[in-house]
Amino acid sequence: MNLLSINRIKSFCAVIACVLLLTSCGEDDVATSQGQQVLEAIEGTWSFSTDNIPADAGITDPSITVSSSVGTGTAGFVPDATSGLDSYISGGSFSVSEDGTVSNASIVAATGAKLDITGVTVTASLEQLVISFSTSQASSRVDGIGTWTITIDLTR
């Protein structure tokens, strides 16, 4: 056997080893972080109880739709247009870190809502998403003033 044949055999073996290595590393082998798991768990349209929102808010069919981007670690939510919640808020957003910690929570008041929104907090886990905020009168509105807590059970 000459030197050229030995080098070809070595190169062929190296290529085969690389192919085997790459094919053995499928997507199933990649570990996902707690934050990624939370972002995937909260996606969807969710109903919630009206027990912890102001009684005079008139929310009839409470639901919100949550979308997330695992790549950027962010999530956003919008109220269902038929629930009545959309007359108070137009939506919100928050960030979820790799370890699952939520930060940068914000909520935007609906156009013409005549409300100030303060004290926004969001907690998220694989089992539950909780969005809390307070509303105060910014103009002539008198309904829906107070503390709101939207709790969504993700295990359903």
C-alpha positions as CSV (number, residue, x, y, z in Angstrom):
1,M,0.0,0.0,0.0
2,N,1.3,3.4,-0.8
3,L,1.2,6.5,1.2
4,L,-1.5,8.1,-0.9
5,S,-3.9,5.2,-0.2
6,I,-3.3,5.4,3.5
7,N,-4.1,9.1,3.5
8,R,-7.3,8.4,1.6
9,I,-8.3,5.8,4.1
10,K,-7.6,8.2,7.0
11,S,-9.6,11.0,5.4
12,F,-12.5,8.6,4.7
13,C,-12.5,7.4,8.3
14,A,-12.4,11.1,9.5
15,V,-15.4,12.0,7.4
16,I,-17.4,8.9,8.6
17,A,-16.6,9.8,12.2
18,C,-17.8,13.4,11.7
19,V,-21.1,12.2,10.1
20,L,-21.7,9.7,12.9
21,L,-21.0,12.4,15.5
22,L,-23.4,14.9,13.9
23,T,-26.2,12.4,13.3
24,S,-26.1,11.3,16.9
25,C,-26.7,14.8,18.2
26,G,-30.4,15.2,17.4
27,E,-32.7,18.0,18.7
28,D,-34.0,15.6,21.4
29,D,-30.5,15.7,23.0
30,V,-30.5,19.4,23.4
31,A,-31.4,20.4,27.0
32,T,-33.9,23.3,27.2
33,S,-33.6,25.8,30.0
34,Q,-36.3,26.5,32.6
35,G,-37.0,29.8,30.8
36,Q,-37.6,28.1,27.5
37,Q,-39.9,25.6,29.1
38,V,-41.9,28.4,30.7
39,L,-42.2,30.3,27.4
40,E,-43.4,27.2,25.7
41,A,-45.9,26.4,28.5
42,I,-47.6,29.8,28.5
43,E,-48.4,30.0,24.8
44,G,-52.0,29.7,23.8
45,T,-55.4,31.2,24.5
46,W,-56.4,31.0,28.2
47,S,-59.5,31.6,30.2
48,F,-59.3,32.9,33.8
49,S,-61.5,33.6,36.7
50,T,-62.9,37.0,37.4
51,D,-62.7,36.5,41.2
52,N,-59.7,38.8,41.6
53,I,-60.6,41.7,39.4
54,P,-62.8,44.7,40.3
55,A,-66.5,43.6,40.5
56,D,-67.8,46.4,38.4
57,A,-65.4,45.7,35.5
58,G,-68.1,43.8,33.5
59,I,-65.8,41.1,32.2
60,T,-68.1,38.5,30.6
61,D,-65.9,35.8,29.0
62,P,-62.4,36.4,30.4
63,S,-59.6,35.2,28.2
64,I,-56.3,36.3,26.8
65,T,-53.9,35.0,24.2
66,V,-50.3,34.6,25.1
67,S,-47.5,34.3,22.5
68,S,-43.8,33.9,23.1
69,S,-40.5,33.9,21.4
70,V,-38.0,31.4,22.9
71,G,-35.2,33.0,20.8
72,T,-35.6,36.4,22.4
73,G,-36.9,35.3,25.8
74,T,-40.0,37.5,25.5
75,A,-43.8,37.0,25.7
76,G,-46.8,39.1,25.0
77,F,-50.4,38.9,25.7
78,V,-53.6,40.5,24.3
79,P,-57.2,40.3,25.7
80,D,-59.8,38.5,23.7
81,A,-61.9,41.1,21.9
82,T,-65.2,39.7,23.2
83,S,-64.3,39.4,26.9
84,G,-64.6,43.1,27.9
85,L,-61.1,43.1,29.2
86,D,-60.1,44.8,26.0
87,S,-61.8,48.0,27.1
88,Y,-59.3,48.2,30.0
89,I,-56.0,46.9,28.5
90,S,-54.7,46.5,25.0
91,G,-52.0,44.1,26.0
92,G,-48.8,43.6,27.7
93,S,-45.3,42.0,27.6
94,F,-42.6,40.6,29.8
95,S,-39.2,38.8,29.5
96,V,-38.2,35.4,30.8
97,S,-34.6,34.6,31.6
98,E,-32.9,31.3,31.1
99,D,-33.6,30.4,34.7
100,G,-37.3,31.3,34.4
101,T,-37.1,34.6,36.2
102,V,-39.7,37.1,34.9
103,S,-38.8,40.8,34.4
104,N,-39.7,43.9,32.4
105,A,-43.4,43.4,32.8
106,S,-45.6,46.1,31.3
107,I,-49.3,46.6,30.4
108,V,-50.7,49.2,28.0
109,A,-54.1,50.7,28.8
110,A,-56.6,50.4,26.0
111,T,-57.1,53.5,23.8
112,G,-59.7,55.7,25.5
113,A,-59.7,53.6,28.7
114,K,-59.1,56.7,30.9
115,L,-57.0,54.6,33.3
116,D,-53.6,54.8,34.8
117,I,-51.9,51.4,35.1
118,T,-49.3,50.9,37.8
119,G,-47.7,48.1,39.8
120,V,-47.4,45.6,37.0
121,T,-46.0,42.2,38.1
122,V,-46.0,38.9,36.2
123,T,-45.0,35.5,37.6
124,A,-44.7,32.5,35.3
125,S,-44.0,28.8,35.9
126,L,-44.8,25.6,34.2
127,E,-48.1,25.4,36.1
128,Q,-49.3,29.0,36.4
129,L,-49.2,32.5,34.9
130,V,-50.2,35.4,37.1
131,I,-50.5,38.9,35.8
132,S,-51.2,41.6,38.5
133,F,-51.7,45.3,38.2
134,S,-53.5,48.3,39.7
135,T,-55.7,50.8,37.9
136,S,-56.6,54.3,39.0
137,Q,-58.8,56.9,37.5
138,A,-57.1,59.1,34.9
139,S,-60.1,61.0,33.8
140,S,-63.9,60.4,34.2
141,R,-63.9,56.6,34.2
142,V,-65.3,55.1,37.5
143,D,-65.5,51.4,36.7
144,G,-62.6,48.9,36.8
145,I,-60.7,50.9,39.4
146,G,-58.6,48.8,41.8
147,T,-56.3,45.8,41.9
148,W,-56.5,43.2,39.1
149,T,-55.0,39.7,39.4
150,I,-55.3,37.4,36.4
151,T,-54.4,33.9,37.3
152,I,-54.2,31.3,34.6
153,D,-53.9,27.6,35.4
154,L,-51.5,26.1,32.7
155,T,-52.1,22.5,33.8
156,R,-55.6,22.3,32.2
